[in-house]
């Protein structure tokens, strides 16, 4: 089950389960691109949107995330004119010049958008996505996740990690285009059933082992 649980205690000792929620509309923020233009996220309405949270100083996971997405979309069966891509920096210090350098350094396709926002807008968007980002000195801790939004900017699908197959992206785009996702909607139930089946199998194996030892013991005494 592709699901990330980030649990933290609040002052009142409450526990929060933070993860993307299918069907949830993301925050309608304004953001800034590498040309210093202020743009609205609503500009992407009408098309599925692939949204990849990154920050430009990251030379590890974020680079892998970008490269994997480029590879997957290069081999995609989908029409690139029928969806949009936004690399969104959650580092408010990533100004237009830094974003432009990132596009050049990572060879970002011209059709993709690269941007960031004010800290308030960054927090609002990440919260609506169900993505938790923490600060560790001058760097960030963050999940490796790419989120697929439908044409109404609602969460349709997400993929964790950087080791996904090209077909996973095609499937996610199809779901963002309106295809049903029965497994995704019922993943929690399926996971619970899998755990139950595994537990039952363990019990049966232990029972069988005990019965086998008892049988051997009886034969030895005979």
C-alpha positions in Angstrom: 0.0 0.0 0.0 1.5 3.3 -1.1 0.7 5.4 1.9 2.9 7.5 4.1 1.9 8.1 7.7 3.6 11.1 9.3 2.5 11.2 12.9 3.3 13.9 15.3 2.1 15.1 18.7 0.6 18.5 19.2 0.6 20.5 22.4 -2.7 18.8 23.4 -1.2 15.4 22.8 -3.4 14.9 19.7 -2.2 12.6 16.9 -2.4 13.7 13.3 -2.4 11.3 10.4 -1.0 13.3 7.5 -1.3 11.9 4.0 -2.9 12.8 0.6 -6.7 12.4 0.5 -8.3 11.4 -2.7 -10.8 13.9 -4.0 -9.6 16.7 -1.8 -9.2 20.1 -3.6 -5.8 21.7 -3.1 -5.3 25.2 -1.9 -5.9 27.8 -4.6 -2.6 29.8 -4.2 -0.7 32.3 -6.2 2.9 31.2 -7.1 5.9 32.8 -8.8 7.7 31.3 -11.8 11.3 31.7 -12.9 10.5 34.8 -14.8 9.2 36.5 -11.6 5.7 36.4 -12.9 3.0 35.9 -10.3 0.6 33.2 -11.4 -2.5 31.5 -10.0 -2.6 27.7 -9.5 -6.1 27.9 -11.0 -4.4 28.4 -14.4 -3.9 24.7 -14.5 -7.6 24.0 -14.3 -9.0 22.0 -17.2 -6.1 19.6 -17.4 -4.7 16.9 -15.1 -1.7 18.4 -13.2 1.4 16.5 -12.1 2.7 18.3 -9.1 6.2 17.4 -7.8 7.3 19.1 -4.5 11.1 19.8 -4.5 13.6 22.4 -3.4 16.5 23.5 -5.6 19.4 23.0 -3.2 18.7 19.3 -2.8 21.2 17.4 -4.8 20.0 14.0 -3.8 16.3 12.8 -3.7 14.9 15.9 -5.4 17.2 15.4 -8.4 16.2 11.7 -8.5 12.6 12.6 -8.3 12.9 15.0 -11.3 15.0 12.6 -13.4 12.6 9.7 -12.7 9.6 11.8 -13.7 11.4 12.9 -16.9 12.2 9.3 -17.8 8.6 8.1 -17.1 7.0 10.9 -19.1 9.4 10.5 -22.0 8.1 6.9 -22.4 4.5 7.8 -21.5 1.7 6.8 -23.8 -0.2 9.9 -22.8 -0.4 13.0 -25.0 1.8 15.7 -23.3 -0.5 18.4 -24.6 -3.3 16.9 -22.4 -1.7 17.4 -19.0 0.5 19.9 -17.2 3.6 19.5 -14.9 4.6 21.8 -12.1 7.8 21.4 -10.1 7.0 23.3 -6.9 9.7 24.4 -4.6 8.7 24.5 -0.9 11.7 26.7 -0.1 10.5 30.3 -0.1 14.1 31.5 -0.6 14.2 29.9 -4.1 13.8 33.1 -6.1 13.2 33.4 -9.8 17.0 33.4 -10.6 17.5 30.2 -8.6 14.5 28.6 -10.3 15.9 29.5 -13.7 19.2 28.0 -12.8 17.5 24.8 -11.6 15.6 24.5 -14.9 18.9 24.9 -16.9 20.9 22.6 -14.6 18.3 19.8 -14.5 17.4 20.2 -18.2 13.7 20.7 -17.3 11.4 20.4 -20.3 10.2 23.8 -21.5 6.6 22.6 -21.3 7.0 22.1 -17.6 6.5 24.9 -15.0 8.9 25.6 -12.2 7.9 27.8 -9.3 7.6 28.6 -5.6 5.5 30.9 -3.4 5.4 32.8 -0.2 5.8 30.8 2.9 2.1 31.2 3.8 1.1 29.9 0.4 3.7 27.1 0.5 2.3 25.9 3.8 -1.3 26.1 2.6 -0.5 24.1 -0.5 1.5 21.4 1.3 -1.2 21.1 4.0 -3.9 20.6 1.3 -1.7 18.0 -0.4 -1.1 16.1 2.8 2.6 16.5 2.5 4.8 17.2 5.6 8.0 19.1 5.2 10.4 19.8 8.0 13.5 22.0 8.3 16.8 20.4 9.2 19.3 23.2 9.5 19.5 24.8 6.1 18.1 21.7 4.4 14.6 20.1 4.4 13.3 16.7 5.3 10.4 15.6 3.0 8.7 12.6 1.5 9.5 11.7 -2.1 6.0 12.0 -3.6 4.5 13.0 -6.9 0.9 14.0 -6.8 -1.6 13.8 -9.7 -4.5 16.3 -9.7 -7.6 16.1 -11.8 -8.8 18.9 -14.1 -10.6 20.5 -11.0 -7.3 20.5 -9.1 -8.4 17.7 -6.7 -6.1 14.9 -5.6 -6.6 11.9 -7.8 -3.5 9.8 -7.3 0.0 9.9 -5.8 3.2 7.9 -6.0 5.8 7.6 -3.3 9.5 7.0 -3.9 11.6 7.2 -7.0 11.5 3.6 -8.1 8.1 3.5 -9.8 7.5 2.1 -13.2 6.7 4.2 -16.3 3.3 2.5 -16.4 2.5 3.8 -12.9 2.6 7.3 -14.3 0.4 6.4 -17.2 -2.1 4.8 -14.9 -2.1 7.8 -12.5 -2.7 10.2 -15.5 -5.6 8.0 -16.6 -7.1 8.2 -13.1 -6.6 11.9 -13.0 -8.5 12.0 -16.4 -11.5 10.2 -14.7 -10.7 6.5 -14.9 -11.9 4.5 -11.9 -9.3 3.5 -9.2 -11.0 0.7 -7.3 -7.8 -0.6 -5.7 -6.7 2.9 -4.7 -10.1 3.7 -3.0 -10.1 0.4 -1.1 -6.4 0.1 -0.4 -6.9 0.4 3.4 -9.4 -2.5 3.4 -7.2 -4.6 1.2 -4.2 -4.0 3.4 -6.2 -5.0 6.5 -7.3 -8.2 4.8 -3.7 -8.9 3.8 -2.5 -8.5 7.4 -5.3 -10.7 8.7 -4.5 -13.4 6.1 -0.8 -13.2 7.1 -1.6 -13.5 10.8 -3.9 -16.4 10.2 -1.2 -18.2 8.2 1.3 -17.7 11.0 -1.2 -19.2 13.5 -1.8 -22.2 11.2 2.0 -22.7 10.7 2.6 -22.6 14.5 -0.3 -25.1 15.1 1.0 -27.4 12.4 4.6 -27.3 13.8 3.3 -28.2 17.3 1.1 -31.0 16.0 4.0 -32.3 14.0 6.3 -32.3 17.0 3.7 -34.0 19.2 3.2 -36.7 16.5 6.9 -37.3 16.3 7.1 -37.5 20.1 4.3 -40.1 20.2 6.0 -42.2 17.5 9.3 -42.0 19.4 7.7 -43.3 22.6 6.0 -46.1 20.7 
